[in-house]
Amino acid sequence: MTEQVDEHFVASVRALAPGRRPPAPLGPRLLEMFDAQLGSRHLDLAAREFRARGLGYYTIGSSGHEGNAAVAAALRPTDPALLHYRSGAFYLQRMRQLGRNGLMDVLLGMMAATDEPIAGGRHKVFGHHDAAIIPQTSTIASHLPRALGVAFAIERARKLGVPSAWPGDAITVCSFGDASANHSTAAGAINAAVYTAYQGLPLPLLFVCEDNGIGISVPTPHGWIASAYGSRDGLRYFHASGFDLVQTRETAGAAVEYVRRHRKPAFLHLSTVRLMGHAGSDAEVAYRSSSDIAAGLARDPLLGTAETLIAAGILTPAEVLDRYEAKRAEVRELAEEASRRPQLDSAQAVVAPLAPRRPAQVEARVQPLHWDEPLTFAQSVNRTLAQLLEQYRGLCVFGEDVARKGGVYGVTRGLQKQAGAGRVFDTLLDEQSILGLGLGLGVSGLLPVPEIQYLAYLHNAADQLRGEGATLPFFSQGQYRNPMVVRIAGYGYQKGFGGHFHNDNAVGALRDIPGLVIASPARPDDAAAMLRTCVAAADVDGTLSVFLEPIALYHTRDLHSDGDGGWLAPAPLEHVPIGRGRTYGDGADLTLVSFGNGVRMSLRVARRLADVGISCRVLDLRWLAPLPVDDLLCEAAATGRVLVVDETRRTGGVAEGVITALADNSFTGIVQRVASDDSFIPLGDAALTVLLSEETIQDAAISLAAQQLHT
């Protein structure tokens, strides 16, 4: 198929008749865009050639989509762009706007070379910090919610008077394919954009659907994109044929002007064609007819531009082919050079951008908290958020019900009145849009603290953390960051309002995300201290963290008996670094290792064990990622017996990581665990049949304490 596309273009151009000379300045603009189209085509050809030679690693190409060069030409190089993986011509055209040749950038990405300017050999992405192109991975449509957030951030930063990564009159462009347009993530993001604009809020976002009529091997029904998005209220629709570069430039210009002037979202439907299959390994003849493939070749956008240039007399057929072959030679020469560049050769080099840590700078950024009276967990988080809103002008708190109501449990009550509706606001009920909004705000220079109302609600949106949030610093070598603290109410033991969607103890989907910090405070003072740390780390290092808040402990006041006030605490005096635990007691018989609700249960059990002569110490992990391994080893060695008290499930639970950490560090004592069952949590008292109980902890502790240590 590669040879067929190449040969068809050459033969078709040779058959064209020369035209007449046009008036200026049409020629130079067309020639610039045509050069970007030629470069993109030959990048695709080189990718497949060098992959066949074992020197390249990426063959998803842009052939047939080269009309998107005209979209780039209609925009400013300061307009943030989140691009489809078939946006080669767009990338080259934007780099030209900056006076640069982007060919080598793309080739270095294909060859996984370390000096590729955005990802440094970690993946082939279209991205460049100087060109305001935020790199995206291949996850289908996952970048659309972030694009929503970037567009929102342009106006919100200006409203708040805080610095932004983008000019005040910038617009955001986000491109994707017709198959991706059917993904729930795309549907949700587009709906959220229209929803936002419907409320009169500015949202300068241009969606660009590059419609080639097929998703890998599955055809998109003819006319579907126009039917789905062509007449939606609140979303201005534009259509252009990617075959006709002049029309595409005019239509894209009109769409860009609409979004820039009115600060409203628009949808540019760009009809394209896919040439050379989905990727190098894709044999189109297995699912497309020869007539269908031939029809695609006839709609080659390079051929369309060549016909325009020749008919207008700007170039002769021979001159078109001379440019085509000259570009082939240029790309091949650069590709040979790129194939000799060094690649990543160590795990240390690969993971370097994931989670930069500057603990001294983070500690210096933390300011004292100002209250003396003992507070509950919920009150402590509320007070801390209030003070953080005063400290950080760009900090925004948002989510479902967080503003006027103050949250389901009152944790954010009064914050909107204090900081204003521009910084504390309610969102629509779509977790993907909430997290994408946060990612967009963070990459734009603000400091987002979104709330996910319940842990069970996170799972439909987890890819915003996994596929977008965690990967951005990885695939940009830290040039782009996702500073964000995601507050999530979770875990079990909630009384009177239960069931699976309000009691969820599944954290496995979070624990395996590289670079993600997971804070899990149990006590009010730790909640305040750790929240300060997470926000400071976001500001200093661009850290992305999840802050898990145990619902059952929000309003808990007592520890051992009614009225003892043992679970209240004043403002913390000390800083809590990421990855440091907290130890209670100095017992020599047994170490209980826990977190969240398990800390309170363990302390209660430790009191009862002391009455029967068993002395315990309790280690509160506080951080589930990274685990406080040094503290764990220290407290484990102090007794030689470790019982991991894990309120999450036996399979995929936190105890697995704790026990593995002990084994990896050659702990020779006795280790056991107790955990909740591998079950969803039912309503009512039935929940207690599957959740970990104090009785289970106590029985296991007594049994473990009785076991003899081997020396």
C-alpha positions as CSV (number, residue, x, y, z in Angstrom):
1,M,0.0,0.0,0.0
2,T,2.9,2.3,0.7
3,E,4.2,2.0,-2.8
4,Q,0.7,2.3,-4.2
5,V,0.2,5.7,-2.6
6,D,3.6,7.0,-3.6
7,E,3.3,5.8,-7.2
8,H,-0.3,7.0,-7.6
9,F,0.6,10.5,-6.6
10,V,3.6,10.7,-9.0
11,A,1.6,9.2,-11.9
12,S,-1.4,11.5,-11.3
13,V,0.7,14.6,-11.2
14,R,2.5,13.7,-14.4
15,A,-0.8,13.5,-16.1
16,L,-1.9,17.0,-15.2
17,A,-1.7,19.9,-17.7
18,P,0.0,23.2,-16.7
19,G,-2.3,26.1,-15.8
20,R,-2.0,30.0,-15.8
21,R,-0.2,32.3,-13.3
22,P,-2.3,33.5,-10.4
23,P,-2.3,36.9,-8.6
24,A,-0.2,37.2,-5.5
25,P,-0.2,36.5,-2.6
26,L,-2.1,33.2,-2.9
27,G,1.0,31.4,-4.1
28,P,3.3,31.7,-1.1
29,R,0.7,30.7,1.4
30,L,-0.3,27.7,-0.6
31,L,3.3,26.7,-1.1
32,E,4.1,26.9,2.6
33,M,1.2,24.6,3.5
34,F,2.0,22.3,0.6
35,D,5.5,22.0,2.0
36,A,4.1,20.9,5.3
37,Q,1.9,18.4,3.5
38,L,4.9,17.0,1.6
39,G,6.9,16.7,4.7
40,S,4.2,14.8,6.6
41,R,3.8,12.4,3.7
42,H,7.4,11.6,3.5
43,L,7.6,11.2,7.2
44,D,5.0,8.4,6.9
45,L,6.9,6.8,4.1
46,A,10.2,6.9,6.0
47,A,8.5,5.5,9.1
48,R,7.5,2.4,7.3
49,E,10.8,2.0,5.5
50,F,12.9,2.3,8.7
51,R,10.5,0.1,10.7
52,A,11.1,-2.6,8.1
53,R,14.8,-2.1,8.6
54,G,14.4,-2.5,12.4
55,L,15.4,1.1,13.0
56,G,12.0,2.7,13.7
57,Y,9.2,1.9,16.1
58,Y,6.1,3.9,15.1
59,T,4.1,3.7,11.8
60,I,0.7,5.3,12.6
61,G,0.8,8.0,9.9
62,S,-1.0,11.1,8.8
63,S,-1.4,10.2,5.1
64,G,-4.7,11.4,3.9
65,H,-5.1,13.9,6.8
66,E,-2.6,16.5,5.5
67,G,-5.3,19.0,5.0
68,N,-4.9,19.8,8.7
69,A,-1.9,22.0,7.7
70,A,-4.5,24.6,6.9
71,V,-6.0,24.3,10.4
72,A,-2.6,25.1,11.8
73,A,-2.2,28.0,9.4
74,A,-5.5,29.5,10.7
75,L,-4.3,29.5,14.3
76,R,-1.6,31.4,16.2
77,P,1.4,29.5,17.4
78,T,0.5,30.6,21.0
79,D,-2.9,28.9,20.8
80,P,-2.6,25.7,22.9
81,A,-3.1,22.6,20.8
82,L,-3.9,19.0,21.8
83,L,-3.5,16.9,18.7
84,H,-4.8,13.8,17.1
85,Y,-2.1,11.2,16.2
86,R,-2.5,11.9,12.5
87,S,-1.6,15.6,12.8
88,G,1.8,15.5,11.1
89,A,1.1,18.3,8.7
90,F,-0.4,20.5,11.5
91,Y,2.8,20.0,13.5
92,L,5.1,20.9,10.6
93,Q,3.0,24.0,9.7
94,R,3.0,25.3,13.3
95,M,6.8,24.8,13.6
96,R,7.1,26.7,10.3
97,Q,5.2,29.6,12.0
98,L,8.0,29.7,14.5
99,G,10.6,29.6,11.8
100,R,11.6,26.0,12.5
101,N,11.8,22.8,10.6
102,G,9.9,20.1,12.5
103,L,10.9,17.1,10.4
104,M,13.7,16.0,12.7
105,D,11.5,16.3,15.7
106,V,9.1,13.7,14.3
107,L,11.8,11.4,13.0
108,L,13.6,11.4,16.4
109,G,10.3,10.4,18.0
110,M,9.8,7.5,15.5
111,M,13.4,6.3,16.2
112,A,12.9,6.6,20.0
113,A,15.9,8.9,20.3
114,T,16.7,10.6,23.6
115,D,17.2,14.0,22.0
116,E,13.7,14.2,20.6
117,P,12.6,17.5,22.0
118,I,9.4,16.6,23.9
119,A,9.3,12.9,25.0
120,G,13.0,12.2,24.8
121,G,12.5,8.8,23.3
122,R,9.7,7.6,25.5
123,H,7.0,7.6,22.9
124,K,6.3,9.2,19.5
125,V,4.0,12.1,20.2
126,F,3.3,15.4,18.6
127,G,4.3,18.0,21.1
128,H,6.6,21.0,21.6
129,H,6.7,23.4,24.5
130,D,7.7,26.4,22.4
131,A,4.9,25.7,20.0
132,A,2.2,25.3,22.7
133,I,1.5,21.8,21.6
134,I,0.7,19.7,24.6
135,P,1.7,16.0,23.9
136,Q,-1.0,13.4,23.8
137,T,-0.8,9.6,23.9
138,S,-2.9,7.3,21.7
139,T,-5.6,6.7,24.3
140,I,-8.9,7.3,22.4
141,A,-10.3,10.8,23.0
142,S,-8.8,11.0,26.5
143,H,-7.3,14.4,25.7
144,L,-10.7,16.1,25.1
145,P,-11.5,16.6,28.8
146,R,-8.1,18.2,29.3
147,A,-8.7,20.4,26.3
148,L,-11.9,21.6,27.9
149,G,-9.9,22.5,31.0
150,V,-7.2,24.4,29.0
151,A,-9.9,26.4,27.3
152,F,-11.7,27.1,30.6
153,A,-8.3,28.1,32.2
154,I,-7.6,30.8,29.6
155,E,-10.6,32.8,30.7
156,R,-10.5,31.8,34.4
157,A,-6.9,32.9,34.9
158,R,-7.7,36.3,33.4
159,K,-10.8,36.6,35.6
160,L,-8.7,35.8,38.7
161,G,-5.8,38.0,37.7
162,V,-3.3,35.2,38.0
163,P,-0.5,34.3,35.6
164,S,-1.4,31.9,32.8
165,A,0.6,29.8,30.4
166,W,-1.5,31.2,27.5
167,P,-2.3,34.7,26.1
168,G,-5.6,36.2,27.3
169,D,-7.1,36.1,23.8
170,A,-5.8,32.5,22.9
171,I,-8.1,29.7,21.9
172,T,-7.6,26.0,22.4
173,V,-7.7,23.5,19.5
174,C,-8.3,19.8,20.0
175,S,-8.2,17.3,17.1
176,F,-9.5,13.7,17.0
177,G,-10.8,11.1,14.6
178,D,-14.4,10.2,13.7
179,A,-14.1,6.9,15.5
180,S,-12.9,8.7,18.6
181,A,-15.9,11.0,18.4
182,N,-18.1,8.0,19.4
183,H,-16.2,7.4,22.6
184,S,-17.9,8.3,25.8
185,T,-15.0,10.5,26.8
186,A,-15.4,12.6,23.7
187,A,-19.2,12.7,24.1
188,G,-18.8,13.8,27.7
189,A,-16.2,16.5,26.9
190,I,-18.2,18.0,24.1
191,N,-21.3,17.9,26.2
192,A,-19.4,19.6,29.0
193,A,-18.2,22.3,26.6
194,V,-21.8,23.0,25.4
195,Y,-23.0,22.9,29.0
196,T,-20.4,25.5,30.1
197,A,-21.2,27.8,27.2
198,Y,-25.0,27.4,27.8
199,Q,-24.4,29.0,31.3
200,G,-22.8,32.0,29.7
201,L,-19.3,31.1,30.7
202,P,-16.6,31.7,28.1
203,L,-15.0,28.6,26.6
204,P,-12.8,29.3,23.6
205,L,-12.4,25.7,22.4
206,L,-12.3,24.5,18.8
207,F,-13.0,20.8,18.3
208,V,-11.5,19.4,15.0
209,C,-12.9,16.1,14.0
210,E,-10.7,14.6,11.2
211,D,-13.2,12.3,9.6
212,N,-11.6,9.6,7.4
213,G,-14.7,7.3,7.6
214,I,-13.0,4.4,9.4
215,G,-11.7,3.4,12.8
216,I,-9.0,0.8,12.2
217,S,-11.2,-1.6,10.3
218,V,-14.7,-0.5,11.3
219,P,-16.4,2.0,9.0
220,T,-18.1,5.1,10.4
221,P,-21.6,5.3,8.9
222,H,-21.7,7.9,6.1
223,G,-23.0,11.2,7.3
224,W,-22.8,10.2,11.0
225,I,-20.5,13.0,12.2
226,A,-22.6,15.7,10.6
227,S,-25.8,14.1,11.9
228,A,-24.4,13.9,15.5
229,Y,-22.7,17.3,15.7
230,G,-24.0,19.4,12.7
231,S,-27.0,20.9,14.4
232,R,-26.3,20.9,18.1
233,D,-27.4,24.0,20.0
234,G,-24.5,25.9,21.5
235,L,-21.9,24.3,19.2
236,R,-21.3,26.2,16.0
237,Y,-20.6,23.7,13.2
238,F,-18.2,24.2,10.3
239,H,-17.4,21.7,7.5
240,A,-14.5,21.6,5.1
241,S,-13.0,19.0,2.6
242,G,-9.5,18.2,3.6
243,F,-8.9,17.5,-0.1
244,D,-9.3,21.2,-0.9
245,L,-6.6,23.1,1.0
246,V,-7.9,26.6,0.0
247,Q,-11.4,25.8,1.3
248,T,-10.0,24.2,4.4
249,R,-8.0,27.3,5.2
250,E,-11.0,29.6,4.6
251,T,-13.3,27.4,6.7
252,A,-10.8,26.9,9.5
253,G,-10.1,30.6,9.5
254,A,-13.8,31.3,10.0
255,A,-14.1,28.7,12.8
256,V,-11.0,30.2,14.5
257,E,-12.4,33.7,14.2
258,Y,-15.7,32.6,15.7
259,V,-14.2,31.0,18.7
260,R,-11.7,33.8,19.3
261,R,-14.3,36.6,19.0
262,H,-17.2,35.0,20.8
263,R,-15.3,32.8,23.3
264,K,-17.6,29.9,22.6
265,P,-16.9,26.4,21.4
266,A,-17.1,25.3,17.8
267,F,-16.9,22.0,15.9
268,L,-14.8,21.9,12.7
269,H,-15.7,18.8,10.7
270,L,-12.8,18.1,8.3
271,S,-13.5,15.4,5.8
272,T,-10.3,13.4,5.2
273,V,-9.2,10.0,3.8
274,R,-7.0,7.4,5.4
275,L,-4.2,6.2,3.2
276,M,-1.7,3.4,3.8
277,G,-3.9,1.7,6.5
278,H,-4.1,2.3,10.2
279,A,-0.4,1.5,10.8
280,G,2.4,-0.4,9.1
281,S,1.2,-3.8,10.2
282,D,-2.4,-3.2,9.0
283,A,-3.4,-5.0,5.8
284,E,-6.3,-3.1,4.5
285,V,-7.2,-5.6,1.8
286,A,-8.5,-7.8,4.6
287,Y,-11.4,-5.5,5.2
288,R,-11.6,-2.9,2.4
289,S,-12.5,-3.5,-1.2
290,S,-10.1,-2.5,-4.0
291,S,-12.6,0.0,-5.3
292,D,-12.8,1.6,-1.8
293,I,-9.0,1.8,-1.6
294,A,-8.9,3.3,-5.2
295,A,-11.5,5.9,-4.2
296,G,-9.3,6.9,-1.3
297,L,-6.3,7.4,-3.5
298,A,-8.3,9.7,-5.8
299,R,-9.0,11.9,-2.8
300,D,-5.3,12.2,-1.7
301,P,-5.0,15.7,-0.3
302,L,-1.5,16.1,-1.7
303,L,-3.0,15.5,-5.1
304,G,-5.7,18.0,-4.4
305,T,-3.2,20.7,-3.5
306,A,-1.0,19.8,-6.5
307,E,-4.0,20.2,-8.8
308,T,-4.7,23.6,-7.3
309,L,-1.1,24.8,-7.6
310,I,-0.8,23.5,-11.2
311,A,-4.2,24.9,-12.3
312,A,-3.4,28.3,-10.9
313,G,0.0,28.3,-12.7
314,I,2.0,28.5,-9.4
315,L,3.9,25.3,-10.2
316,T,4.2,23.1,-13.2
317,P,3.7,19.3,-12.9
318,A,7.5,18.9,-13.1
319,E,8.0,21.5,-10.4
320,V,5.5,19.7,-8.1
321,L,7.4,16.4,-8.6
322,D,10.7,18.1,-8.1
323,R,9.5,19.4,-4.7
324,Y,8.1,16.0,-3.9
325,E,11.4,14.2,-4.6
326,A,13.4,16.9,-2.9
327,K,11.4,16.5,0.2
328,R,11.8,12.7,0.0
329,A,15.6,13.2,-0.1
330,E,15.6,15.6,2.8
331,V,13.5,13.3,5.0
332,R,15.5,10.3,4.2
333,E,18.8,12.0,5.0
334,L,17.4,13.3,8.3
335,A,16.0,9.8,9.0
336,E,19.3,8.2,8.5
337,E,20.8,10.7,11.0
338,A,18.0,10.1,13.5
339,S,18.4,6.4,13.4
340,R,22.0,6.8,14.7
341,R,21.0,8.9,17.7
342,P,21.2,7.3,21.1
343,Q,18.2,5.8,22.8
344,L,17.2,5.4,26.4
345,D,19.3,2.6,27.9
346,S,18.5,2.4,31.6
347,A,15.4,2.2,33.8
348,Q,16.7,5.3,35.7
349,A,16.7,7.3,32.5
350,V,13.2,6.2,31.5
351,V,11.5,7.0,34.8
352,A,13.4,10.2,35.5
353,P,10.5,12.6,34.6
354,L,7.8,10.7,36.5
355,A,7.9,12.1,40.0
356,P,10.5,14.7,40.7
357,R,10.9,15.4,44.5
358,R,12.3,18.5,46.1
359,P,11.2,17.9,49.7
360,A,13.2,20.9,51.1
361,Q,11.5,23.3,48.7
362,V,8.1,21.7,49.4
363,E,8.6,22.1,53.2
364,A,9.6,25.7,52.7
365,R,6.4,26.4,50.8
366,V,4.2,25.0,53.6
367,Q,2.8,27.8,55.9
368,P,1.6,27.3,59.5
369,L,-2.1,26.6,60.1
370,H,-3.9,28.9,62.5
371,W,-6.3,27.3,64.9
372,D,-5.9,25.9,68.4
373,E,-9.2,24.1,69.1
374,P,-9.5,20.4,68.5
375,L,-11.4,19.6,65.3
376,T,-12.9,16.7,63.5
377,F,-11.4,15.3,60.3
378,A,-14.0,17.2,58.2
379,Q,-13.5,20.4,60.0
380,S,-9.7,20.2,59.7
381,V,-9.9,19.7,55.9
382,N,-12.3,22.6,55.7
383,R,-10.0,24.9,57.7
384,T,-7.0,23.9,55.7
385,L,-8.6,24.5,52.4
386,A,-9.7,27.9,53.6
387,Q,-6.1,28.8,54.4
388,L,-4.7,27.3,51.2
389,L,-7.2,29.5,49.2
390,E,-5.7,32.5,50.9
391,Q,-2.1,31.4,50.3
392,Y,-2.4,30.4,46.7
393,R,-4.2,32.9,44.4
394,G,-4.6,30.4,41.6
395,L,-6.0,27.5,43.7
396,C,-9.5,26.4,42.7
397,V,-11.8,24.0,44.5
398,F,-14.5,22.4,42.4
399,G,-16.7,19.3,41.9
400,E,-20.2,18.1,42.4
401,D,-22.0,19.9,45.2
402,V,-18.9,21.5,46.6
403,A,-19.8,25.2,46.4
404,R,-23.3,26.3,47.4
405,K,-24.0,23.1,49.4
406,G,-20.5,22.8,50.8
407,G,-20.2,19.1,49.9
408,V,-22.3,16.1,50.9
409,Y,-20.6,16.0,54.2
410,G,-20.1,19.7,54.7
411,V,-16.3,19.5,54.1
412,T,-16.2,22.5,51.8
413,R,-19.0,24.5,53.5
414,G,-18.4,28.3,53.4
415,L,-15.4,28.2,51.0
416,Q,-17.3,29.7,48.1
417,K,-18.4,32.6,50.3
418,Q,-14.9,33.2,51.4
419,A,-13.0,32.8,48.1
420,G,-15.7,33.6,45.5
421,A,-17.5,31.7,42.8
422,G,-14.6,32.1,40.5
423,R,-12.4,29.8,42.7
424,V,-14.9,27.5,44.4
425,F,-17.6,26.3,42.0
426,D,-19.9,23.4,41.2
427,T,-19.5,21.3,38.1
428,L,-21.7,19.0,36.1
429,L,-22.0,15.4,37.2
430,D,-19.3,13.9,35.0
431,E,-16.1,12.7,36.7
432,Q,-14.1,12.6,33.4
433,S,-14.9,16.3,32.8
434,I,-14.1,17.2,36.4
435,L,-10.6,15.6,36.2
436,G,-10.0,16.8,32.7
437,L,-10.9,20.3,33.9
438,G,-8.4,19.9,36.6
439,L,-5.7,18.7,34.3
440,G,-6.3,21.6,31.9
441,L,-6.2,24.2,34.8
442,G,-3.0,22.7,36.1
443,V,-1.1,22.6,32.8
444,S,-2.2,26.2,32.3
445,G,-0.7,27.6,35.5
446,L,-3.5,27.3,38.0
447,L,-3.6,25.0,41.1
448,P,-6.7,22.7,40.9
449,V,-8.2,20.8,43.9
450,P,-11.1,18.9,42.4
451,E,-13.4,16.7,44.4
452,I,-14.7,13.3,43.4
453,Q,-17.7,12.8,45.5
454,Y,-17.2,9.1,46.2
455,L,-14.4,6.7,45.5
456,A,-16.7,4.4,43.5
457,Y,-17.4,7.4,41.1
458,L,-13.7,7.6,40.2
459,H,-13.5,4.3,38.3
460,N,-15.3,5.5,35.2
461,A,-12.8,8.4,35.0
462,A,-9.6,6.8,36.1
463,D,-8.0,7.1,32.7
464,Q,-7.8,10.8,33.2
465,L,-5.3,10.1,35.9
466,R,-3.6,7.1,34.3
467,G,-3.6,7.9,30.6
468,E,-3.5,11.7,30.8
469,G,-2.3,13.0,34.2
470,A,0.4,10.5,34.9
471,T,1.8,10.4,31.4
472,L,2.1,14.1,30.6
473,P,5.3,14.8,32.6
474,F,6.6,11.4,31.4
475,F,6.0,12.2,27.7
476,S,7.2,15.8,28.0
477,Q,10.3,15.3,30.2
478,G,8.6,17.5,32.7
479,Q,8.2,20.4,30.3
480,Y,4.4,20.2,30.9
481,R,3.1,19.4,34.4
482,N,-0.2,18.3,36.0
483,P,-0.2,20.0,39.4
484,M,-3.4,18.7,41.0
485,V,-4.7,17.4,44.3
486,V,-7.8,15.2,43.8
487,R,-9.8,14.9,47.0
488,I,-11.9,11.7,47.1
489,A,-14.2,10.6,49.9
490,G,-13.9,6.8,50.2
491,Y,-13.5,3.6,52.1
492,G,-16.1,1.7,54.1
493,Y,-17.8,1.7,57.5
494,Q,-20.1,4.6,56.7
495,K,-23.3,4.3,58.8
496,G,-26.8,5.0,57.7
497,F,-26.0,5.7,54.0
498,G,-24.2,2.8,52.6
499,G,-24.1,0.4,49.7
500,H,-21.3,-0.1,47.1
501,F,-21.4,3.4,45.6
502,H,-21.0,5.1,48.9
503,N,-18.8,2.6,50.6
504,D,-15.9,1.6,48.3
505,N,-12.6,0.2,49.4
506,A,-11.0,-0.5,46.0
507,V,-7.7,1.5,45.6
508,G,-5.9,-1.0,43.3
509,A,-6.6,1.1,40.3
510,L,-4.7,4.0,41.8
511,R,-1.8,2.2,43.4
512,D,-0.3,1.0,40.1
513,I,-0.2,4.4,38.4
514,P,3.4,5.5,38.0
515,G,4.3,8.7,39.8
516,L,0.9,9.2,41.4
517,V,1.0,10.2,45.1
518,I,-1.7,8.7,47.2
519,A,-2.3,10.3,50.6
520,S,-4.5,8.5,53.1
521,P,-4.7,10.4,56.4
522,A,-6.6,9.0,59.3
523,R,-6.5,11.7,61.9
524,P,-7.6,15.3,61.6
525,D,-4.1,16.8,62.2
526,D,-2.6,14.5,59.6
527,A,-5.3,15.4,57.2
528,A,-4.4,19.1,57.6
529,A,-0.7,18.6,57.4
530,M,-0.8,16.2,54.4
531,L,-3.2,18.3,52.5
532,R,-0.7,21.2,52.8
533,T,2.1,19.0,51.6
534,C,0.1,17.8,48.6
535,V,-0.7,21.3,47.5
536,A,2.8,22.5,48.1
537,A,4.2,19.6,46.1
538,A,1.8,20.4,43.3
539,D,3.0,23.9,43.3
540,V,6.7,23.2,43.6
541,D,7.1,19.9,41.6
542,G,3.9,19.7,39.6
543,T,2.9,16.6,41.7
544,L,-0.3,14.9,40.8
545,S,-1.8,13.4,44.0
546,V,-5.0,11.7,45.2
547,F,-6.1,12.6,48.7
548,L,-8.3,9.8,50.2
549,E,-10.6,10.9,52.9
550,P,-12.3,8.2,55.1
551,I,-16.0,9.0,55.1
552,A,-16.6,7.1,58.4
553,L,-14.0,9.3,60.1
554,Y,-15.2,12.7,58.9
555,H,-17.2,13.5,62.0
556,T,-15.8,11.0,64.5
557,R,-14.9,12.6,67.8
558,D,-14.0,9.7,70.1
559,L,-11.5,6.9,70.1
560,H,-12.0,4.5,73.0
561,S,-15.2,5.6,74.7
562,D,-18.0,8.0,74.2
563,G,-17.0,11.6,75.1
564,D,-13.2,11.0,75.3
565,G,-12.5,13.3,72.3
566,G,-9.7,11.0,71.3
567,W,-10.2,11.5,67.6
568,L,-10.2,15.3,67.7
569,A,-7.0,17.2,67.1
570,P,-5.7,20.8,66.9
571,A,-3.8,22.2,63.9
572,P,-0.6,20.3,63.2
573,L,2.7,21.8,64.2
574,E,4.9,19.6,62.1
575,H,5.4,19.2,58.4
576,V,4.5,15.7,57.0
577,P,6.8,14.9,54.1
578,I,5.5,12.6,51.3
579,G,6.3,9.0,52.1
580,R,6.6,9.3,55.9
581,G,4.5,7.3,58.3
582,R,3.4,7.9,61.9
583,T,4.0,5.6,64.9
584,Y,1.8,5.2,68.0
585,G,3.3,3.5,71.0
586,D,6.5,1.6,71.6
587,G,5.3,-1.9,72.3
588,A,7.8,-4.7,71.8
589,D,5.6,-7.7,71.1
590,L,3.8,-6.8,67.9
591,T,3.6,-4.1,65.1
592,L,0.2,-3.3,63.6
593,V,0.6,-1.6,60.2
594,S,-2.5,0.1,58.9
595,F,-4.0,3.3,57.3
596,G,-7.4,5.0,57.1
597,N,-10.1,3.5,59.3
598,G,-7.7,0.7,60.1
599,V,-5.6,3.1,62.2
600,R,-8.5,3.8,64.6
601,M,-9.4,0.1,64.8
602,S,-5.8,-0.9,65.4
603,L,-5.4,1.7,68.2
604,R,-8.6,0.4,69.9
605,V,-7.4,-3.2,69.5
606,A,-4.0,-2.3,70.9
607,R,-5.6,-0.9,74.1
608,R,-7.4,-4.2,74.6
609,L,-4.3,-6.3,73.9
610,A,-2.4,-4.3,76.5
611,D,-5.0,-5.5,79.1
612,V,-3.9,-9.1,78.3
613,G,-0.2,-8.4,78.4
614,I,0.5,-7.9,74.7
615,S,2.3,-4.6,74.0
616,C,1.8,-3.2,70.5
617,R,3.0,-0.3,68.4
618,V,0.8,1.0,65.5
619,L,2.3,2.3,62.3
620,D,0.0,4.6,60.3
621,L,1.3,4.4,56.7
622,R,-0.4,7.7,55.9
623,W,0.9,7.4,52.3
624,L,-0.1,4.5,50.1
625,A,2.2,5.7,47.3
626,P,5.0,6.0,47.8
627,L,4.9,3.7,50.8
628,P,6.9,4.8,53.9
629,V,9.3,1.9,53.5
630,D,12.0,3.2,55.9
631,D,9.4,3.6,58.7
632,L,7.9,0.3,57.9
633,L,11.2,-1.5,58.2
634,C,12.1,0.3,61.4
635,E,8.8,-0.5,63.1
636,A,8.8,-4.1,61.8
637,A,12.3,-4.7,63.1
638,A,11.4,-3.3,66.5
639,T,9.1,-6.3,67.3
640,G,9.8,-8.9,64.6
641,R,6.1,-9.6,64.3
642,V,4.0,-7.6,61.8
643,L,0.2,-7.7,61.3
644,V,-0.9,-5.7,58.3
645,V,-4.4,-4.4,59.0
646,D,-5.9,-3.7,55.6
647,E,-9.5,-2.5,55.2
648,T,-9.2,-2.8,51.4
649,R,-9.7,-6.2,49.7
650,R,-7.5,-9.2,50.0
651,T,-6.9,-9.1,46.2
652,G,-5.3,-5.9,45.0
653,G,-5.3,-4.5,48.5
654,V,-2.7,-2.3,50.1
655,A,-1.3,-5.2,52.2
656,E,0.1,-6.8,49.1
657,G,2.4,-3.9,48.6
658,V,3.4,-3.7,52.3
659,I,4.3,-7.4,52.5
660,T,6.2,-7.2,49.3
661,A,8.2,-4.2,50.6
662,L,9.1,-6.2,53.7
663,A,10.2,-9.2,51.6
664,D,12.1,-7.1,49.1
665,N,14.1,-5.7,52.0
666,S,14.8,-9.1,53.5
667,F,12.7,-8.8,56.7
668,T,13.1,-12.1,58.5
669,G,10.4,-11.8,61.1
670,I,6.8,-13.1,61.0
671,V,4.3,-11.3,58.7
672,Q,0.6,-11.8,58.5
673,R,-2.4,-9.8,57.2
674,V,-6.0,-9.3,57.8
675,A,-8.2,-7.7,55.1
676,S,-11.7,-7.2,53.9
677,D,-13.2,-9.8,51.7
678,D,-13.1,-9.8,47.9
679,S,-16.6,-8.4,47.7
680,F,-18.5,-5.2,46.9
681,I,-20.0,-3.6,50.0
682,P,-23.7,-4.2,50.5
683,L,-26.3,-2.1,52.2
684,G,-26.9,-2.0,56.0
685,D,-25.4,-4.4,58.5
686,A,-24.6,-6.9,55.8
687,A,-21.6,-4.7,55.0
688,L,-20.0,-5.7,58.3
689,T,-19.9,-9.3,57.1
690,V,-17.4,-8.5,54.4
691,L,-15.5,-5.6,55.9
692,L,-12.6,-6.1,58.3
693,S,-13.6,-6.0,61.9
694,E,-11.8,-5.2,65.2
695,E,-12.6,-8.8,66.4
696,T,-10.8,-10.2,63.4
697,I,-7.8,-7.9,64.0
698,Q,-7.7,-8.8,67.7
699,D,-7.9,-12.6,67.1
700,A,-5.1,-12.4,64.5
701,A,-2.9,-10.3,66.8
702,I,-3.2,-12.7,69.7
703,S,-2.3,-15.6,67.5
704,L,0.6,-13.8,65.9
705,A,2.0,-12.6,69.3
706,A,2.0,-16.2,70.5
707,Q,4.2,-17.4,67.6
708,Q,7.9,-17.9,68.3
709,L,10.5,-15.8,66.4
710,H,13.2,-17.7,64.6
711,T,16.7,-16.5,65.0
